Each structure stands twice: as C-alpha cells, then as structure tokens.
C-alpha cells in the first residue's frame, strides 16, 4: 500500500493536479502535516485523489511490536479488589506456550519483570494463568466473608466469580466490564481452590487495521454539495455524508456507531446539535422521542444505575431546540416543551445544589468512572460531585426553556428559568482557575468539596459556545486550555495507570465543539489546530473513529473504539456548516458568521442547502471572520440575516474581508499527574502510601491546605471533628487527585439510628449489617420513614445512610434508588442509593451526604419516595437500609 500511495502521488504531480498551492501546508506540526489534498504523518500518507476517492497506507504502530510483558490483576466479582492501585502481577511471555507460576491471590510480585531487549509477544501466544484462591475460600468457610486489602468485606453469598484484568488483549483493565467477558473468568473444575484460565494473546484477528481505500458508494445528491479548492476537505465531507447514511437504522433512528447499536441520549443529542438537525431533522425527531419515557427524558447510561448519578440527559433539550430552530415546526415545539419542563422539574429536586448553584452528577459523556475520577470515588461520591460540563449543559437547558416558554405563552415560567440559568452561571465562578485561565474539572469530596484543577475539554468548549463564560473568560479558555500535538485531550493532565479511553484520549466530536468555540472567540491558531486534528484521523483511517490516543494519535490503543461514529462524522460536517460558512440558527432566522482560516483561503460553494421552505446555493470567497459583502439573488444585504419565512430557490454570495486574525493556543506535551495517595488514620496519626513521582504531600483539613510535607505521616488532634485528605505533588508542582477523605469523629459528634428501630425488619438473608437487622425500601414498602432525633448540641450536621443496592453492576443499568430527605417538614436534599454490584446484597456502603443546620432539641427526619424520585427503570427503585448516621461537622 505504501508503494501504491507513492505512485498515486507522483501521478497527480505529473498530471498537474497537485499545484504549487496544494504543496503548501494548511497546518504543520512536529507530529503531522495537512496539505490541501493529503495528510502526512511520518511514513504514513493519505491522499485525496478526488472528492470521492481517498487512499491511505496507515498501519497502527500498536500492531508492530507488542510487549512480551503482560501486566494483570485478579478480581472478585469484577471489582478492583485484589491489591492496592499500582500493585499488579507481571509475566514475561518468552515463547509461544506460557504458564504463570501458581499465584497466591492478594500476594504482590516480589519485583516487576521486564522483557529482554528485542523480545516481543509472539503471534497466537498461549497464556495459562493459575491462581491460588484458598485463602479466600477458607475465609468464606470460617468467617463467612473475605476481607480485601482496603477493608471491604466480600460475603460468601455475594461471591459471583474470579476474573482477571490486564494490559494485553483479550485482557482489559475495565474491571466493571469483566463479567461481560466470560473468557476472562477463571474456573476451578476440580474444586481444589486453584483457579485457571488459558488465553490466546496476539491473535492474527486482533490486529487493528483500517481500510486502505475509500470510494464514494452511496448517492449523496439529496444533501448539500460542498466544493472548495481543497480536495482533502471535500473528500472528508463526502465521506461523512456517506457514513451518515450508514448511521440510520431501518426504523429511521440514528445508530450511534458501527460497534454501537441503538439510540443513546447524549450521543444523538450532541450529534444533532452539530449537524444532524440540518441534514436529518425527521430522523433526529424520531431518535429524540425514542429517549422519552413517562413524559421524561431518559438517562440511558451512567455510573451506579444512571440517573441521577449521571444527569447530562438534558442535553436532549438543547438538541430538540436545535431541531425547532432548523425546522420552525410548532407541533414539534408543543411536543417537546412539556417533556423538557417535566424533566427539569425533577432535576430541581435531584441534582441542583442550592448552595453552590452548580449541578450534581457525572461529567457529561465521560461516563466511565475510573477514566476521569479517582478510584476511591463510589457512585454516591460521583453524584455529589459538581462538574463543569454537566453544569454548563443545564445552564443552556434553562436558557432554552426560557425561550420555549416565551414562544408557548408560558410567560410566568420565563423569569424562573432565566433565574435558574443565572444561578448556574454564577456558580461556575467557583470552578474558575485564575492562575490557569480556564475552568477546573469539578468539585468533589464528601463533607468538604474541593476543586479538581484538571481541564475538561467538552465543558470548556460548551462554556464558551453557550455563553456560560463571559467574554473575557471565553477568550482566556481558548488561549489557555492545554492542547496536545494530536488534539485537545478530554482531560489534562492524565491519570496514571489508566489506559486510554477518556483518559489520555482525543474524541473528534469534542474537537469539533472546541473548533466552534475557537471560531466564536476569533482564535485562528486554535481553530486551525482543531480542524487539522479532525481531518488527520478521518483521512488516515478513512472513517470517522470514536476516539484515539492523545499521546501518539493512534486509534488502536484505546480501550474501546468504533468506526462510522455518529457524533464524529457529525462534527466533521459541522466544520463546513457551522465554521467555514458560519451558519447559525436563531428562533426565526438564519444567520451567517463565517470563519475561514488563512490556510483555507479560496472560493467555495455549498449548494442545495435547505432552510425550512427555502433552498440555498451559497458561494463564498476570501478568508477571515468578517463579511465584506453579502448578497441575496444579487441584491446587497445590510445584515447576514435571512428570515425564517424565506421560500423558494435563492443564491447567496459572501465575500470575506481577508482580515488578519491572531490567537494563542497552549500547545503542550502530554503529561501524567502523580498517583493518588491512600490514607489511613490510627492513634492520632495519619499515614499514607508513597505515591509514584511525588516529591511532597499537601495535607488538607476541611478542604483547606494546612501543611506540606515530604513525610508519609502526620500527627493530628482527634479531640474535635475534622476531615482530612492528602494530595501528592510532583517535581513540576502538578497535583494528584486528593485521597479519599478520612474523618476523625469524636463519639459525642456522631449519632447512629438503626433502621430496624423505625420500621419492620426485613427477613431477607443478607449479611454484614450493623445492629439487629435492616429494612427494605421500594416503591410500595416504607415509602415514608419518619425518624425522631434529639440534638444535644446545635450545629451543622451531615446525614447519610448505610445501604446496599444489588440490583445491578456499578457501571450499567438503571436501578439507582432515589429518595427525598425532609427535615422538620422542609426539603433538605436528595439521597441517592446507587447500585453497588449485581446480586451483591451484602456489599454495604454509604449514600451521599446531606448537610443541614439543626438546633438543640427534637427534630423529625423523613425519608420519602416522591414523584421526582422516579428513576429511569421506573419499576425497580429499591434498596436495603442498615442505619442512618448523623455527624456534627461544625458549630453553626
């Protein structure tokens, strides 16, 4: 293929198709170069021979030399529970037939093994793994449970199986998905306590490759036709149109990607906003309505049983509004308004933080918790976090609702939605990092929230696009947010020991939003890099992939990847519509705000572009982001604005002002933060593990820094309540995530109310509870619990529940239990009881906390099941409650 690409290139030059202009790069960096007709990355080249023909000789470097060292770890029930983070087993596969020694579960290797120079994993290597689980099985017999390294107990009845996670396919590091890979389960057929499995590594079928050639095979004449002097740009646009047709299912709904069937709320919504509302409005409508149940928007994916641990389903509303602006369909508006209004009303109770103004829940689209959160954070902790991207989505939703309410004549509601949007916008100030010039990732913690100073690419872009950031901050975000050679990573810096997916990864659809944000702020440097970061992978791989590795730009190194990805191809098309031509939809008009970088100067056209009852042929010349002249059917227009009632065929001509534009972009190398310390407390002393690459440690008390030390211990006073965390700092001053909070609680500050003392004890055979039993809550049993309490000392208290929810795994399904907490007849907050493991009904943990101020004396705490607490499953909203816990954390 390499030779054929060279031959094609030479023929194009000799025939005169490759002019001096096409030899001039559009964008160049140390990693790759984009030319008008090709992409060159080292020895790899992709060439656009015509607007309907692309050829590439790309081969994933990951396939060439696979490491002979296999890193792996065992897992009970699909949890990371064998050894602490950073402790793995290692084996060097020196031949075609390999077998580990008998490994004792929980026993770390004496030393990390390395492969001799020049030794690589042989094709179809047999790899037999043997592990001694007798210590675990003996604990089941003698005590009824096994205690993990971190103190968690696994009860005999909850034991579902032993699995292996690891670094080399078919091994994966996704612990939560191990149970979906039967080949990764170890078995003990003779019952001797020795578990085994045999895997085949480096199978020929595991080689990751993409097509070497693409030729347009579908009729795309029904869609807008794009032409420019840049063959590569034209071909990639046509490729995206063809893949768009592949992404429509027989039932006229969108398919998420080649490897992802079905309609997913956030995927279709971000795609519709980018370009699918324009190209496929009816399919967009059908797809959006498929994600509605009981008059509410469905949160179909997310941690711990979906909503409200994940709460970004509301991007549906922004997408539905985009469809209205494109079509002007009042029947559609009448359909969607009550759905969005009802869903937003639930969010008012379940996810809006009345103190901070921000929105609780998982980062929008970053729904694989190990990839973007510290490992200690449970689903209840993720619910309590308040992230940039999700908060900005809800800000825009409330602005959309205000606009919709005005159009629907619901005038009383307008000010309420605008007020809620203003509260969120004000709350975003708590995420701003003045020293960095962009927003932090999220607030996180338990009783005292702190900010994660990582950047979060999608959230940063949306803050600019939706005007959640003011003009000065918008410019700063684009100038200052870290970008790598191959694009903007989802988060920066990266998390150690986590393979790429969201961590150390670039997602083309996020890059598209970043490109639009760059254009909005007039930053040509950032925009050029973003366009290049979208063109490069699509051209080299001849498909719009889901993601790729940020550090090397390869598609093969991510945990999961799909070709023909809906939001990736939608973003590629958006480069033409929303950036180069700058087509923007208002409530009842079409507006042009083009931005053509100087590297893409020239005459271009977009023909057969439909806007409501009009069909537009658009010509544009020049470069810049200012319009010198615009005409409609030869008549000069004062504004680049066209009414929604325009009908028939029209010709629009735009001449750009060729204005010079500058702009900064923070191009930085990839970087990984230090490991997160693991902290423990005993006998007036905090101790923590040594974190790799750390040179010092910052101690937090109540979320505030109190000391910096190079030691691994710290003496404290345990006579008063305090919550402590430790952050590792590396030689460049880059911090790790904060450790799991450790609370020092005097007995006088804590009150436990056993659940079985306020309601009938359950007779279910679960273990591990405190007191004499536990109670069940579901949609019909114990729908309201009233707990009388007597407060000896007035102050600020946090309330949480010890519970178990075995209705599903930690990472999928939709059975998070939700309840409303009322104190003295006033709403205090929402309690979430997320899934903790499928069938694991003795895996107890604590809910999120609700902070309240209580006076001395008697009070009533009520735990209620309200309409707003309906989850995405509807039928199953169940948990077991062991006890209620009240902790005094302050004097006022």
KAGIKA-V292672 format. One line per field, one symbol per residue. phi: phi as a letter, one per 20 degrees, with the letter a starting at -180 (. if undefined). psi: psi as a letter, one per 20 degrees, with the letter a starting at -180 (. if undefined). burial: # if it has 24 or more other C-alpha atoms within 12 Angstrom, else .. Layout:
phi = ???
psi = ???
burial = ???
This chain:
phi = .gffffffffffffenfeefffeeffbbbfeacddgcacccmedcdcefafcbccbdfcfffeeceffedebbebemmdecebfgndcecbeeebeccbfffdegnefffbfeceggnecffglfecedccedffffffgfednbdefgenfddegfefdqdccdaedgefceegfdgfecgfeeeccfemendebbcddelfgfefebcfebccgddedffdgddcbfdgfffffffgffffgffedfgemcfefagecenddgfffffffffafffecfffffgffffdcblmcfeeecqfmomgefdcegffgffffffffffemeffffffegffffffffffgeeceefeenedfpfggmedcgffccffffegfffgffcdfgfffgfgfgfffffffgffemeffegffffffffffffffffefdgfdnbeffaebpdececeeeffcgffffffffemfefgffgffgffdffcegeqefgcbfeefmcffbeflbddgffgffffffffgemdffffgfffffefgffffdlaeffabfffcmeeeeefcbcelegffffffffgffedgemfcdegbadcdcfbdfffdgqecccdmeecledcddddbcnbocceebccdlnefdfceccffefcnebddccdeelffcdqdbeecfgbdfffefddccalmcecbffegmedbcdedcmndfcacbefdbbecedecfbddbcdecefeneeefffgfdddcggfeccddfffedbfffdfeecnfemdrbcdcbfcdlfbdddfccefcfrecddbcebbcdeaffdcmbdfecbedcdlmdgdrdddcfgcqfmeeceebdffddecdcefpebcdcdcddgfefefemfdccbddebdcdcedaeb
psi = hgghggggghggghijhorhgiipqhpqaihrpprhjrppncjppppohrijoqqqkppphiignpqippprqrppkkqmjgrrpiorqppooiaioqpqropppioqqhqpqqqqpiprpqqlppoppppojhgghhhgghiirpprhjiqpoqgiioirprpqaippjqqjnghjhijnhijpqqmhjkjjoqqqpqoqlqhiiporrqiqpppiqojiirpppprjnhgggghghghgghghhjprhjkrqphrgiorrppghghghgghgihhghmhghggggghikppkjqppoirrqkkcpjhpkjhihghhghhggghghkohhgghghghggggghhghhghipoighiapqrqppimknhhhjqqhiorhhhhgiqoqgghghghghghgghggghghijmhhighghhghghgggghhhiipnhihjrqrgrpraeioqrpojqqoggggghhghjkhqrgghgggghhhppprhjaoqgqprrpqkoqpfgplqpohhhhghhghhgghjknhgggghgghhggghhghikqnrgrrphhijqiiiqgqqqrlpghghhhghhhggifgikoqpagkrpqpmqooqhikqapqqoqkppodjqppppqqqarakppgppqolippqhqlppqijpqapqppppprikpppaqqpnoqrqqprrqpqpqqpplkppqqqpppjqirpppqokjppiqpqirjrpprokiqpqpqqppqpahjjpqrqqrppppooqhijpppophiiirppqjqlqrjrrbjbrrqpaihplipppopqoohpqapqpprpprqokirriiaakkpppqpppoljqphapppmrqjpojnjjnqrqarqppqpprpbqrpppoqorhijpaihghomqrppgrqppppiri.
burial = ....#..##........#...##.#####.###########..#################.##..#############################...###..####.............##############.###.......####....###########################...#####.....##########....##########......##########################....######.#.###############################...##################################..##.####################.##################################################.#.....##.###.##############...#################################...############################################################################################################################################.#.#################.......###.#.....#########..#.#####..############....#######.##########........###.#....##########...############...########.##.##...####...#######..##.###.#.#....############################...############################......######.#######.###############..
